[in-house]
Amino acid sequence: MRLIFTTLLFSLCAPIWCYASGGPQPSSPNIIRLDDKLASAHIEASAAPSTATAAETVVWQNFFSTSDITWQLLRGRIGVRNGDLIVKGTGSTPVILQPKQPAIDWKLYQAVEIRMSAQGGSDIKIRIGDFEASQKLGPPGEYNVYRFPVNVDAPKGARPLGIMPTDSLTDLVAIRSIKLIPKPAGFVQPSGREPLGKRDEYRNAIYVHSPSTIDFPIRVPAGGHFHFGIGTTEQGRAVTFQVSVNGAQGTLFSQTLSDPDRWQDASVDLSRWSGREVTLRLQTQSAKTGEVGLWSNPLVTSNTKKSRPNILIYTMDTVRADHTSFNGYGRKTTPFLDQLAASAIVFNDCQAQATWTKASIASLMTSLYSFTHGIRNDADTIPNGAQTLAEQLRAAGYVTSSIVANPFVGRATGLDRGFDYMLEYPVVLRQVNPKTDGGTDSAALNKVVFPWLDIHRNEPFFLYAHSMDPHAPYDPPAPFDASFANPREDSVFDREYKSFLTHHEYNGGAVISPEICKRAGIEPTRFIHQAMDRYDGEILHNDHSFKLLVEKLRQVGVLDNTLIIVLSDHGEEFWDHGWTAHGHSVYQELTHTMLMMWNPKLLGAPKRISEPVQLIDVMPTVLDFLHLKTPNMVEGQSLAPLINGHAFKRRGLVVSSRFATAHPQGLVPENATDSFAIVNSRWKFIYRNKAAKAGIKRVELYDRQKDRQEQHDVAGQNSGEVESMMAALRQWINAQNKIRVAIGHTGKSTLDEPTLERLRSLGYLGGSSQ
């Protein structure tokens, strides 16, 4: 079978099926976004400058004992005396380094202030990465304040502060305090609109300098409600928020808030004004003029029947499709998904565009091939020209929310674009109970998702939820730990697994081969079976948590009107091709993902589809289903014809790819080369552009009808097919390079130290090799 290549640059064919009749609808009548209407509102806000700061002042002082010293000594001697930090050179200038915590985002700070007394020397110097500054020391023996203006743009936690308090090699220095002075917050205008975060929960917000009044002229929809959040910016500075209609002061809502670390949600019943033109007034007051008040995601909604279904996309991280019982696995790892599959559309042959989370979910959300959006490192973000599914659905009138347990599927990848609510992984991790959750987080994810659904059940919503249960390290909680494994073996397995994390590279977990096991004195067969037993237990636990989420949808009354899409971002290897973990190859065990769509009311009769599909097809399928226009720069293809039983012809290629690592050191040879895989119903073709450098095959070909596990390379017996596939791949790469020019290059995100530590704990170290 020869491939015919067609570049897919522009929008797909007209929708074949839809939920609502009457043609495309640009927005939903169920929702009015007040933050989108800020330009047309009447605003009165104080012109007094805000005193809000971009961050809290960081102060190190009152050093009571040597056990309290958190500053790191790089050179010299360090101690404590009378509450001062004592530093002294020992034949070289003394240098101390800032503590690891808190991680500092230097973009938020304007100065470093050091109060100290030096017995001798002429200069004090500080250094933050490449930034360096020095000042002359004051009179010996006197306490002086040295203020260093700083202008550092670096990832949070990436550039520690180093201090050389004196250039004397022997004189003593007594440091009374070290302060980091924050910059003023960016609330320059009396009012405006910004995406703002509180404890890793980010929202779209209207800010105002108090006292303020914002009048929105609106027509209240039938059964109208006003949903919103309120927030402040400074500790202990109270702001009073009031909501009224047609100037009736404080009759609907009035509350005073002073905690800047949280959003508080509220709701006001507007149904008495249903169908009427009114002025909705938002007011803030404060004791001090200029205090900033925040109105987050202010929405006027209706309790009438929604014109479109809700959308839930749920990703189970690292689940290989052939370890799910609804896909034929011998173990009952997915009993609930088995039940769901009986009334769902199941895609038996879905391929991920990348085999590590950051690049794979970027492809899912933008419908761009991994090679095309170009994400290869931890700090890369999606190109400016990419359009996300959340952006499309928000523009169509959906309330959009992302609640995720993985650092790579949020702001670190630019995937907050289009989301009204972005609840990053620390929000989920704060709900994890180490005693009951083991190494899983899907139960904690539910603890965050459920309250969000309670609040937003009456709004048309797009919810993206992402769990991490089956990801290494494999540690299912009770009773799931005994489903396939022997809990009495846990401590030995944990100790052995952690020993490999110490000595061997990370690729989404410990990269281990049978030979490595033998050298460590560990029996390979026992070890890999124990790893799979625990991995399968985590899948079972995630299946249970997902069941509870679906039951929650039923409980709040939205299940029948919710399109549920369940998928995985990539698989996991258990020595299928010699290694463990993921991200290092494009073989079947890593590229084959699960994909299921459920809602019998909306989708019709259940069906199993064997045609090869890919994750980038999800976005155009959802938009097609909703009768919404597909953006031009989308490379996936609507699967509506397949779902409806109509003729389907793949216009492009089903492709998975991975980039060579920047510094290809370590165990896996494939880290030294870019790799590409093309899949059709008959063949799997693999090409590596730097195979000679990696010491592995340049091309491989597998007969998928006979060898789905890709164990027998038949490239030598099918030279014509190899030539055809190679020609198609060259043409595809040329086309993708042109699309890259159109959408622009990847950006860079800033990863703070806690995020970096979380990534390391998940097995992501260095990024490009995952």
N, C-alpha and C positions, 0 to 999 in steps of 0.2 A: 504494500500500500504506500503510495507516494503522497507526500504532503503538498498541498497547494497553498502558498503563503499569501495572505492579504493583510496589509497594514490596517489596523483598527485605530483610527485617530479620532473619528467624530462620533456623534450620537448614533445610537442604535435604531432599529426599526421602530415604528409606532407601536405603542403598547398593545399587546394581544389580549390582556385580561386586566380587569380593574375591579376595585371594590365599590367605588361610588360612580353612579352614572352621571351624565351631563358634561363629560369632557374634563379637561384639566382645570384644577382649582388652585390659584396662586397662594391662597392662605386659608386657614380654617376659621369658620365663624365661631368656633368654640373658645377662642382666645384672643385677647387684646394685650399686646406687649407695650407697657407704658415706657420702658426704657428705650424702645425703638421710636417712640413718639416724643422724646424729650425736646427735639428741635421745635416742635409746634406747641409746646406747653408754655404757659405764662409762669415765669420764675421770678421770685424775689428772694435774694439771698444776701447775707452780709458780705460786704466788701472787705471786712477785716481779715487780715492774713491768718491762715490756719497755723496753730501751734503744733499740729500733729507732726510726728517724726516718722521716718521710713522704717525705723526699727527701735527696739529698746536700747537704752544705754547699757553697755557692758562694763562692769566695774570689777576689778580684782583689788581687794584691800583687806586689811585686818588679818594678816598672816600670823596665826597664833602658835603653830608648832610645825616642826618639820614634817609631820604626818599630813598636814594640810596643804603642803606645797603641791600644786598641780602644774606649775610651770616646769618645762623641761630644760635641764641644764645641758648645753652643748659644749661649753668650755668654762673652766674655772671651778669655783666652789660656791655652794649655795646653802643658806640656812635661814633662821628666823630669830629676830631679837626685838622685843618691845613692839610687836605688831608689824614690824617692817620685814620685807624680804631682803636678806643680806646676800650680796653677790660680790665675789672677789676673784681677781685674776690669779693664776698660778704659773707665771712665766709667759702667759699669753693673755690677750684681752678676753674678758669674760663675755659670754653670749648665752642668753636664755631664749627659749622658744615657747610661744603661747600654748596653753593646754589644747588637747584635741577637741574638747567640748567646752563651750558650745561651738559648733561650726559657724564660721563668720562669712557672711555674704558682703564682701567689701564694697559692692556697688551701693550699699545702703548707708555707708559711713563716710564722714567727711574729715575726721581728725582722730589722732591718737594723742592722749594727754598722759604724761608720766610725771608724777610728783615724787621727787627723790633728793637725797643728799649724797654728794660724792666727796670723798676725802681728797681725791686728786685726779689728775688727768685734764685733758683740754676739750674733748669732744664726746658727745653721745650720738649714737647712730641707730636707726631702725631700718628694717628691710622687710618687704612683703613681696615675695616673688622677685620680679625684676625691678620693682620700685624700691628706691633707696633714698634716704634723707638723713642729714646730720645737723647738729647745732653745737654751738660753743657751750661748755659747761659754765654754770654760775659759780659764785664764790665757794671755795671748799668749806665743807661742814655745814652749809645752809641748805634748807629745803627750798627747792625751786620747782616750778611747773614748766615742763617742756611740751609745747603743743606742736604736733607735726600734721599739717594738712595732708590728706592722702587722696589720691584719685586712682583707684585700682579697679579694673574690670576683669574679674576672674570668677570661675565657678565657685559656688558656696563651698567652703571647707577646703578649697584646693590650695590656698596660699596662706600659710601661717605667718604670724607676726614674729619676727626675730628682733631682739633688742641687745645692742652692745652698750651698756649704760656708761662705760668709760673706756677710753683708749689706753688707760694706765694698765700696766701688766701686773701690778701688785696692790693698788689702792682699793679700799673697801667702798661699796656703794650701798646705801640703805634706801630701798624703794617703798614709799608709803602707799602708793596706789597707781594703778594703770587703768585708764578709761578709754573706751571707744565711743566717740561722739557721733550719733547718727545724723544723717542729712535730714532736712525738712522733707516731709512727705510730699508727694506730687500733686497735692490738691491746690494748685496755683489759682485757678479760677474760682469764683464764688460757687459755681456748680459745674457738674460734668458727669461723664460716664467712664467707668474703668472696670476691667476684670480684677477682682480683689479676693485675696485668700485669708482665711482664718483657720489656723491649725490644719493646713493642707486641704481645706475645703474651699474651692474657688467658685465664685459666682460673678455674674454680671451685676454691676451696682451703679446706681445714681448716687453721687456724693453732693452734699450741700454744706455751705458754711452757715451755721446757725446765728441768729434766727432765720428761718427760711419758710417760704410757701411755694409750692408747685401746684398749679391748677391744670388739670387735664380735662378738656371737653371730650366726653365719650357718649356713645349710645349704649346703655346697659343691655347686654343680651338677656334672653329669657333665663330666669333662675340664676342671675348673675352673682358671682362671688369675687371678692378681691383678695388674692393671695400674694404675700410678700414676705420678705425678711428684713430685719432691722439690725444695725450694727454700729459700733462706735470705733474710734481710732486711738484713744488714749486712756490709759489705766486711771480709774478714779474720776474721770471727767464725764459727768452724766449728761445725757441728751434725752429730751422728752420727744417722743414721736406721737403725732396725732393724725387721724384720718377723718375726714368729714365729707359730706356731699352738699353742694350748693351753699357752702359757708357756715353750716351748722357746727360750731366749734366743738371738737372733741366728743361728739355724740356717738360715733361709731367705734373709735379705738383711741386709746391714750395709754402710753406706757413709757416709763423712764428706764434707760439702760446705761450701764457704766462699764460693763465687762467687754474689753476690746478683743478678747480671744475667742468669741463665738458669735455665730449667727443665731438670731432668734426668729422663728417663723411665726406668722400670724395670719388670720383670715377674717374677712369682714363680709357679712351677708348684704348683698346689694339687690336682692330679689324684689324688694318693694318698689324699686325704680325700673323694673324690667320693661324694655322697649322705649324708655324715655331718654331724652338728651339731658345730661346732667354735667356738672363740673365736679370732678373728683379732686379733692384738695389733700395734699400731703404737706404736713407742717413739722418743723423741728424747732425746739427751744433749748437754750442752755444758759447756765449761770454766767458763763463767760462768752462774750461775743467771738465768733469765729470757730467755735468747736464744730467738728465735722460729724455729720450724721450720714448714715448709709441706708439706702433703700435697695435691697437686692431682689432681682428678678420680679419686679412688680407686675402681676398678671391679673387681668380681669377675665374670668372664665364663665362658662355656661354649663348648666346641668342637663342641657338637652342632649339628645343622641349624637354621638360623634359621627362626623362625616367620613372618617377614615379610622382604620384599626390602630391600636397601639402596636409598637414594634419593640420586642425584647430580643437582643442578641446576647447570648450567653456563651462565653469562651471558657472551656476547660483546658487549661494550659498543659501542654506536653502529652496529651492523650493520643497514642497511636491507634488508628482505626481498628487494626486487627486485634487489639486487646479489649474490644467492647463486645459484649455478648449479642447486641442487636446486629452486629456485623459478623456473627458466626464464631466468636471466640468460645472455646470450650468451657471456660469458667464464667459463672454468672456475675460479671463485674458491673453490669448496668441494668439491673432488673426494672428500674423505673423507665429508663430510656427504651427498654424492650417494649414496655406497655405503650409508651408514647409512639414508638415507631409503627405500631399496628394501625394507627390512624394518621400517619404522617407521610410526608414526602422524604424518602431517604435516598441520599446520593451515595452509591456504593464506592465511587471512584473519584473522590475529591482530592486535589493536589494543592499543597501550600506553595506559595511563591518563594518562600525562604524557610530555612529550618532553624531559625532562632526568632524569639518573640518580637523584638523591636522591629525588624524588617518585615516579618510576616503580618503583624497587625497593621502596620503602616500600609501594606498592600490591601488588606481587607478594607480599611477605612477610606482609601483613596481610589481604589480600583486601578492601581498602577502596579506593573510588575516590579519586583524587588530590584532588579537590575536597573530599572528606569528611575525610580525615586532615589536610588543611589545610597540608601542608608547602609553604612558598613561599620560605623564606630558608635560607642556608647553615647556620645554627645551630639550625633547627627539628628536633625529634625527634617520633617517632610518639606519638599520645595515650596516656595511661595506660590507657584502656579498650580499646585495640587489643590483639588477641592474635596472636602471630606463629606462623608455621608451625613454626619451631624449638621454640617452647614446647610446641606440640601433640605433636610427634614425640619430644621429650625425655620428656614425661610418659608416652608410650607405650613407653618403654624403648629409644629410640635414643640412641647417642652422637652428639652434634651438633657440627659444626665448620663455621666460615666462614673461608675463606682467600681474601682479596680484594686486588685491585690498585687499587681506587678508594676514596678517602677517604670517599665518601658512602654506602657500603653497610655501614658498621660502627657503631662507638659514636657517631660524629657524628650519626647518624640514629636512635639508639636501637635499632638492629637487632642488637645483641649479645644482646638478650633471648632466652633459651632456648638459647643456644649454650654448650656446655661448653668449646669451644675457639674463640677469636676471634683469628685471626692477621691483624692490620691491614696496610695497604698498605706500611709501611716494611719489614715482614718480607719481602715479595715484592721490593721495590725493592733490598734488600741483595743479592739474587741476580742483578740485572740486570748484564749485561756490556755497557757502552756500545760496545765495539768490534764485538761480534757481534750485538747485539739491536736496534740502531737505536732507533727510537721505540716498540718493542713490549715487552711484559712477559709474554706467555703462556709462553715458555720458562722464565722465572724463576718463574712461578707453578707450573709443573710441578716445579721443583726443591724447592719447599716442600710441594706436595701429595704427591709420591711417598713421602717418608719418613713422612708422616702415615699414608698407606695401609699401608705396611709394618708399622707399629705396630698399627693398628686393623683390620686385615683380618678378624680373627675376631670382631669386634663388630658388631652391627647398627648401621649408621651412616647419618646424613643429612649429606652434604657439600655445602655451597654454595661454588662456586668462581666467581670473577669476573675476567675478563681485560679489558685495555684496548687491545688492539692497534689496532683500526680507528679509535680516537679521534684527533682532531687533536693534535699536528701529524703529518702523514702521512710516515712514514719507515720503510718496511719494510726488514728486514735482507737481506743477500745470502743465497741467490741470488734471493730473492723480489722484490728491488728491480728485477730485470730481467724479471720475468714479464710485466708490462704496461707498464712505464715504461722510459725510457732513463736509466740511472744517470749518464750524462755530463751530464744536465740537472739533477741533484740540487742542486748548489751554487747555481745560478741560482734554481731554484724556492725553495729554503730561504731565500735572501736576500730574495726578493720576499715570501714568506709572512710572514716575521718583520717585515718593514717594515709590514705591515698590523696586526700585533699591537701595534705601537707607537702607531699613530695611530687605530685604530678599536676599538670596543667588543668585549668578549668575549661570546660566547654558545656556550660549549662549543667554542671555536676562534675564529679571526678571522672577523668578519662582513664579508663583501665582496660588492659588487654589480658588474655589468659596468661601470657608470658609474665606480665607484671605481677599477677597474682602468685604465680609459682615462685618468682624471685622473693616475694614477701613471705613465703612459707604458708600461703593460703590455698586451699584446694579450690581450683577454678570452678568446677561444676557446682559445688555447694554454694559458693559465693554468688554466682550469677542467678541461681535459682532463688536464693534468699532475696536478692535485689528485686527480681520479678514478682515474688510473692508479696512483698511490701508495696511495690508499685501498683499491683492489681488491687490491693486493699485500699489504697488511696483513691483509685478510680471509683471503687464501690462507695467509699465515703462521700465523694463528690456527687455521685449519682443520688445518694440519699439527700444531701443538702439541696440539690436541684429539685428533687421531688417536693421538699418543703416550700421552696420558692413558688412552684406551680400551684401548690395548695394555697399559698398566700394570695396569688392572683385570683383564685376562685373565691377566697374569703372576702376580698375587697370588691368583688363583683365585676372584674374586668377580664377574666380569663377568656370568655367566649369572644371577646373583641380584641384579642391580642395575638398577633402573629409572632410565634416563638421560633427563633432560629438558634440551634445549638451546634457548636462547632469546636474544633481544636485548632491551635495555631501551628503545630508541628508534632512530630512523634518523638520517640525515644529509642536509642539503640541498646540492645543487650547482646553484643558480640555478633550481630547478624553479618557484619562485615569487619569484625575484628576489634571493635571498640565499644565503649559505653557512652552515655550522655547524648548530646545533640548539637547541631549547628556545624558539624565538620564535614558533611557530605550531602549528596542529593540522592541517596538511595531511598527505596520504597519505605523502609521503616521510619524515615524522618519526613518524607514528603506527603505520605498518605494520611489525610486527616478525616475526621468524621464531620459530616454536614447533614443536618436534619431540619426540615421546616414543618411546623405543626400549626394547624387550625383547620379542622374539618369543615367548619362553616365557611371559611374563606377559600380554602385550597381544593375542596372537593375530595374525591376518593383517594385513599392512601395508595402509594406507589413506590416501587423501588426502581431507581434509575441507574443503569450501568454505564451510560455514556460518561467519558472523562470530563469532569468540570474542575473549576479552580476557585480559590477563595475570592479572587477579584471579580467573580461573577455575582457575588452576593449583593453588592451595591446596586448595579443596574437592575437586578431582579427585584429588589425592594422598591426602587423608584418606578419600575414598570408596573408592579403590582398596585402602587398608589396612584397610578396615572399621572406621574410627575415627569417632567422633561429630564432626560439624562444629560449631564454636562458634556461638553465637547471632549475634554481630556479625560476620558474613561476608557480603559483597555479591556475590561471584562465584558461579558455578554449576558443579556437577560436569559434566564433559564425558564421563562414562562412557557415557551413552546414545548419544552420537555415535560413540564408539569402538566400541561394541557393535553399531552399526547399528540402534538403536532410535529411536523417535520422540523428538524433542528440541524443546522449546519454551522460548525465552528468556523468563524471568520479568521481567527488568528491562530496562535499556538498555545497549547497548555505547557507552561514553562516554569520550572523551579531553578533558582540560581543561588550562588553564594560567591562572595568576594574572597580573594586571598587576604590573609592577615597582613597588617603593615609590617610586622616583624615575625615572620613565620618560624618561630622557635617552638620546640616541644615535640610531642609524640606523633601527632597525626600528620602524615605526609601531605594530605590534601589541603592543609593550611597554607601551603606555598603556591597554590594555584587558584584562579577563578574556575568555577565549575558550573556547567549548565546541563539541564535535563529537559528533554522534550518527551511528552507522553501522548500517545493516541491509543485507540482501543486495542491495537495489536503490539506496538513496540514501545520500548523505553530506550532512548538514546542519550548517552552521557558524553559530554565533551569537556576537556580540561585544556586551557590555553597554555599552561606552563607545566605540562605533565613531566617533561624531561627534568626540570628543576626539582619537582616533587618526587621523582623516581617512581611514577605510577603510569598507568595506561593513559594514552591521549584520548581514545574513544572506546566506548563500550556500547553494546547493543543487547537488549534482552527481549525475548519473546514473552510478552505478558500473558498470553493465553496458556502458555505451558509453564512459565517460570515467574510467577508474580513476586516471589521473594528475591529475584535478581541474583541468582547464584551461578548461572551459567552464561557467560559472555559468548554471544554468537556473532560478533562483528566480523570475524574472519570468514564466516560462511555466508555473509549477506552484504557483500561490498556495495552492491547497487543501492540497497536501502541506506547504508551508511552515507554514501555520497549524496543521496537525496536529502537526508536529514541534515547533513552538514551544510548543504546549499540553503536550506530553509532557515537554519540557525544564523548563517551569515546575513541573510536578508533581514531577519528579525533584529539582529544586533544593529544593523545600519538604521533601521526604522526607529529603534529605541533611542539611539544617539540623537536623532532629529527631534524626538519628543522631549528629550532632556533639555535641549536648547529652548524649547517652547515653555517648559514649566519652571526652568531655572534650577539652580543647584541646591543641595541640601543646606540647611542652616545649622546653627550650633546652639545647643541648650546648655544650661549650667546645672551641674549635678552636685548637690551638697554632700557633705561627708556621710550623714546618715543614709542617704540614698545610695552612695557608693558602697557603704557597708552592707546594705540590704542586697545590692546586686552581687557583692562577693559571697554573701551567705547563700544566695541562690545558685552560685556557681558561675556568675558572669564576671569575668575578670579580664579587662582589656578590650572587650566589646567585639572587635572585628572577627574574632575566632568563634563566636557563639553560633 
